[in-house]
Amino acid sequence: PLIDIVPVQRGAIEGRYVCQWDKDSIDDAGFVKIDFLALGALSQIHEAIGLIEKRTGNRIDLSRIDFEDERVYDSLCSGDTIGVFQVESAAQMQTITRLKPGNLLDMAHEVGAVRPGVGVNHGVQEYLARRSRKKPVTYDHPLEKRALERTLGVVLFQDQVNQLAIDVARFSPSEADRMRRAFGRKHNEALIEDYNRQFLIGAKRKGVGEEAAQRIFKKFNGLYMFPESHAFAFGVTAYQAAWLKYHYPLEFFVAIFNQQPMGFYNLETLKEDAKRHGIRVLNPDINKSRSKCMIEEGALRLGFLQVAGLGSTSARAIERAQDKSPFTSIGDFLERTGVLEEAAFNLAGAGAFDCLESNRRKVKWEIGLRYQPINSQIPMRLPVDQDAVELLHPGEWERMQEEYGVLGLYPTGHVMAKLRPRFNGSFYTSKDINKLGDGATIMAAGLVIRRQRPHGKVVYITLEDEFGHIPCMVFNKVHTQYEYTFRSAFLIIKGRLSHREGTHNVIIQQAMSFNALEKMPRSKDWC
């Protein structure tokens, strides 16, 4: 039993246990530690395959798809990677449009390159420059060639660190792996200094000069890199996800909606990307929706679980009532489902009762009249028609704000389309920016969908408007000046456009916030 070998405590979740030793203590004791990853992307892919089979009758075996499909690689190289496992972050989008993968080996290099341990030595930029033949492939010593030739002389994978130590400094395989692990430990200065001394001694015995040996040793660091096998496995999965998105976008997006929360983007951004792929997103409907999102006549119908305040118990109750007969009125729905008043109001705000009554204010009024708490006294069945009042239909702006609030997205449009009349002709949209030259000064506005700050050097902010995305970069001085402004949901920016090998960014110089809607989906931030 594990309890006889290491200290174990009960976890917060029933039936789970936690080892009280950390990874370093486990390693010191000589035990094998294996990580099992629970990846939402695998659930998404599995669900998409099931949806495809249900619609077409064809069960796809992703191990037998065409892994050299030029159309899929073209979509990846264009940066169409929202929702695609491992290649959807801002850094991956910027890299993949420059690396331009054309096979699974390239996909492994793409996945492996955008890791902290590679970026710390400017490895990504160096690899891309060598790949595009802007720089020659060079080595600090010929002994590096066996380890680094396949990645153009740049360390991309953990395995290469071990191989360099073996080839350059005569480390045994176990010694090399212990050194690599030492870099990842806290308070490791003395340990690294000792390994540095051993490395220089071993390198000297193999005829490597001290200066070259030091340059090679500086390529080792404790920041995270993938093992090569890991990068290949993830590269294959990334391609499979991209293949599904290209060939079966409807099933791809239905599955990713159902697997939320996962990935880099909120539902509003995923919805906009789905629209760019020709997919209509439909509001929930009390007589057509089910708990999860589903395919309906070539469109994506939102499920009950997308509605705030509506849990799985209430969703199943609605399904059971649906299965018996369609709902014919608001009262019929409330009586047969027993959902809470707040959930019913949120369903109204999401447009789920539009099939019975298009005036959402009237729906809410009737819910308020007819709702009875479960524990209250059973009321007499009295007509309430005399209590009805004539209410104006809510305007589009009101409907939009409420849908953002209860669904986290606006299925039929985008907030920036409604705000566009506020901005004069000097403001550029995302589709305009692509046509401008390098160095152009622009002003733009948008909804902030992502903030990212890798290594604390540059902040990456992505704005979204009704046409697409505006990728932005903020350097430390400007970020400090507008730190609180950058926390806003909506931004107006002024900056300089920078084009680089098929990618573009706006280097923000000035920023200001503006108020639009109170209830907006939150951006996904890594700052």
Residue pairs with C-beta under 8 A, 6 or more apart in sequence:
2 8
2 17
2 19
5 31
6 19
6 20
6 21
6 26
6 29
6 31
7 19
7 20
7 21
8 17
8 18
8 19
8 20
9 17
9 18
9 20
10 16
10 17
10 18
11 17
11 18
19 26
21 29
23 33
24 185
26 33
27 33
27 181
39 85
40 259
40 262
40 263
41 85
41 86
41 237
41 241
41 262
41 263
42 237
43 259
44 85
44 241
44 252
44 255
44 256
44 258
44 259
44 262
45 62
45 85
45 237
45 240
45 241
45 244
45 255
47 254
47 255
47 258
47 259
48 244
48 248
48 251
48 252
48 254
48 255
49 59
49 60
49 62
49 244
49 251
51 251
51 254
51 255
51 295
52 58
52 60
52 248
52 251
53 59
53 60
55 251
55 295
62 240
62 243
65 240
65 243
66 243
67 103
67 104
67 236
67 239
68 103
69 243
69 246
70 102
71 246
72 239
72 242
72 243
72 246
72 247
73 100
73 101
73 102
75 242
75 245
75 246
76 84
76 87
76 96
76 101
76 239
76 242
77 96
77 97
77 100
77 101
78 97
79 93
79 96
79 97
79 503
80 245
81 87
81 88
81 92
81 93
81 96
81 242
82 88
82 264
82 265
82 269
82 270
82 273
83 241
83 245
83 252
83 253
83 256
83 263
83 265
83 270
83 273
84 238
84 241
84 242
84 245
85 234
85 237
85 238
85 241
86 92
86 111
86 234
86 235
86 237
86 238
87 93
87 96
87 110
87 111
87 238
87 242
88 263
88 264
88 265
89 114
89 264
89 452
90 450
90 452
90 460
90 462
90 471
91 114
91 452
91 454
91 460
92 110
92 114
93 471
93 503
94 471
94 503
94 505
95 110
95 113
95 114
95 124
95 128
96 110
97 501
97 502
97 503
98 128
98 132
98 500
98 501
98 502
98 503
99 106
99 109
99 110
99 113
99 128
99 131
100 106
101 107
101 109
101 110
104 232
104 235
104 236
104 239
107 235
107 236
107 238
107 239
108 228
108 231
108 232
108 234
108 235
109 127
109 151
109 156
109 231
109 235
110 235
110 238
111 226
111 231
111 234
111 235
111 238
112 118
112 156
112 157
112 225
112 226
112 228
112 231
113 123
113 124
113 127
113 156
114 124
115 156
115 223
115 224
115 225
115 226
116 223
116 224
116 225
116 454
116 455
117 158
117 221
117 222
117 223
117 224
117 225
118 124
118 127
118 154
118 155
118 156
118 225
119 223
119 454
119 455
120 221
120 223
120 455
121 155
121 218
121 219
121 221
123 154
123 155
123 156
126 135
126 154
127 151
127 152
127 154
127 156
128 501
129 135
130 136
130 137
130 152
130 153
130 154
131 152
132 501
137 152
137 153
138 153
139 145
139 148
139 153
140 212
140 215
140 216
141 168
141 208
141 209
141 212
141 213
141 216
143 167
143 168
143 206
143 208
144 153
144 164
144 167
144 168
144 216
146 163
146 167
147 160
147 163
147 164
147 167
148 154
148 155
148 160
148 164
151 157
151 160
155 161
155 164
155 219
155 220
155 225
156 225
156 228
156 231
157 225
157 226
157 227
157 228
157 231
158 180
158 225
158 226
158 227
158 228
159 227
159 228
160 228
161 176
161 179
161 180
161 219
161 220
161 225
162 173
162 176
162 177
162 180
163 176
164 216
164 219
164 220
165 171
165 175
165 176
165 179
165 180
165 199
165 220
166 172
166 173
166 176
168 199
168 202
168 203
168 206
168 208
168 213
168 216
169 198
169 199
169 200
169 201
169 202
169 203
169 206
169 208
169 213
170 202
170 205
170 206
171 179
171 198
171 199
171 202
179 195
179 199
179 220
180 220
182 188
182 191
182 192
182 195
183 192
183 220
183 221
183 222
184 222
185 191
185 222
188 222
196 217
199 213
199 217
200 210
200 213
200 214
200 217
203 210
203 212
203 213
203 216
204 210
204 213
208 216
226 234
241 252
244 251
244 252
245 252
245 277
249 274
249 277
249 278
249 279
250 279
250 295
250 298
250 299
250 300
251 295
253 270
253 273
253 274
253 277
253 279
253 300
254 293
254 294
254 295
254 300
256 262
256 263
256 270
257 267
257 270
257 293
257 300
257 302
257 303
257 306
258 292
258 293
258 303
260 267
264 450
264 524
265 273
265 449
265 450
265 524
266 408
266 409
266 449
266 521
266 522
266 523
266 524
267 306
267 407
267 408
267 409
267 521
268 404
268 408
268 409
268 410
268 414
268 447
268 449
268 464
268 521
269 449
269 464
271 281
271 409
271 410
271 411
272 414
272 464
272 468
274 281
274 300
275 281
276 468
279 299
279 300
280 298
280 299
280 300
281 299
281 300
281 302
281 409
281 411
281 412
282 296
282 299
282 300
282 301
282 302
282 411
283 302
283 350
283 351
283 352
283 354
283 403
283 407
283 411
283 412
284 301
284 302
284 303
284 304
284 306
284 307
284 347
284 350
284 351
284 352
284 407
285 301
285 351
285 352
285 354
285 355
286 318
286 322
286 327
286 333
286 347
286 352
286 353
286 355
286 356
287 322
287 326
287 327
287 355
288 296
288 301
288 355
289 301
289 302
289 303
289 304
289 352
290 303
290 304
290 315
290 319
290 322
291 303
291 304
291 305
291 312
291 315
291 316
291 319
292 303
292 305
293 300
293 301
293 302
293 303
293 306
294 300
294 301
294 303
295 301
302 350
302 407
302 411
303 315
304 310
304 314
304 315
304 318
304 347
304 352
305 311
305 312
305 315
306 350
306 407
306 408
307 343
307 346
307 347
307 350
307 352
307 406
307 407
308 346
308 405
308 406
308 407
308 408
309 340
309 342
309 343
309 346
309 406
310 339
310 343
310 346
310 347
314 337
314 339
314 340
314 343
317 337
317 338
317 339
318 337
318 339
321 327
321 333
321 336
321 337
324 336
327 333
327 336
327 356
328 356
329 356
330 353
330 356
330 357
330 363
330 366
330 367
330 370
331 366
331 370
333 344
333 353
334 344
334 367
334 370
334 371
334 372
338 374
339 347
341 367
341 368
341 371
341 373
344 367
344 371
345 364
345 367
346 406
347 353
348 360
348 363
348 364
348 367
349 360
349 364
349 402
349 403
349 405
349 406
350 402
350 403
350 406
350 407
351 360
351 399
351 403
351 411
353 360
353 363
354 360
356 363
357 363
357 366
358 393
359 391
359 393
359 394
360 393
360 394
360 399
360 402
361 391
361 392
361 393
361 394
362 388
362 391
365 388
365 389
365 391
366 384
366 388
369 384
369 387
370 384
372 378
372 379
394 402
396 418
397 418
400 410
400 413
400 415
400 418
400 517
401 517
401 518
401 519
402 519
403 409
403 410
403 411
404 410
404 415
404 517
404 519
404 520
404 521
405 518
405 519
408 521
409 521
413 466
414 464
414 465
414 466
415 447
415 516
415 517
415 520
416 445
416 446
416 447
416 464
416 465
416 466
417 466
419 445
419 516
420 466
423 445
426 443
427 443
427 444
427 445
427 492
428 436
428 442
428 443
428 444
429 444
429 465
429 466
429 467
430 444
430 446
430 463
430 464
430 465
430 467
430 468
430 469
430 470
431 467
431 468
433 442
433 444
433 470
433 497
433 504
433 506
434 504
436 442
436 497
437 497
437 499
438 497
438 498
438 499
439 496
439 497
439 498
440 496
440 497
441 494
441 495
441 496
441 497
442 494
442 495
442 496
442 497
442 506
443 492
443 493
443 494
444 463
444 465
444 470
444 492
444 493
444 506
445 463
445 465
445 490
445 491
445 492
445 493
445 514
446 463
446 464
446 465
446 470
446 490
446 491
447 463
447 464
447 465
447 489
447 490
447 520
448 461
448 462
448 463
448 464
448 486
448 488
448 489
448 490
448 491
448 523
449 462
449 463
449 464
449 469
449 523
449 524
450 460
450 461
450 462
450 523
450 524
450 525
451 459
451 460
451 461
451 486
451 523
451 525
451 526
451 527
452 459
452 460
452 461
452 525
452 526
452 527
453 459
453 460
453 526
453 527
454 460
454 526
457 476
458 473
458 474
458 475
458 476
459 473
459 474
459 479
459 486
459 527
460 471
460 472
460 473
460 474
461 472
461 473
461 474
461 486
461 491
461 508
462 469
462 470
462 471
462 472
463 469
463 470
463 472
463 491
463 493
464 470
470 493
470 506
471 503
471 504
471 505
471 506
472 493
472 495
472 505
472 506
472 507
472 508
473 498
473 505
473 506
473 507
473 508
474 482
474 486
474 508
475 507
478 508
478 509
478 510
478 511
479 486
482 508
482 510
482 511
485 491
485 511
485 512
485 513
486 511
488 513
488 514
489 513
489 516
489 517
489 520
489 522
489 523
490 513
490 514
490 515
490 516
490 520
491 511
491 512
491 513
491 514
492 511
492 512
492 513
492 514
493 506
493 508
493 510
493 511
494 508
494 509
494 510
494 511
495 506
495 507
495 508
495 509
495 510
496 506
496 507
496 509
497 504
497 505
497 506
497 507
498 504
498 505
498 506
498 507
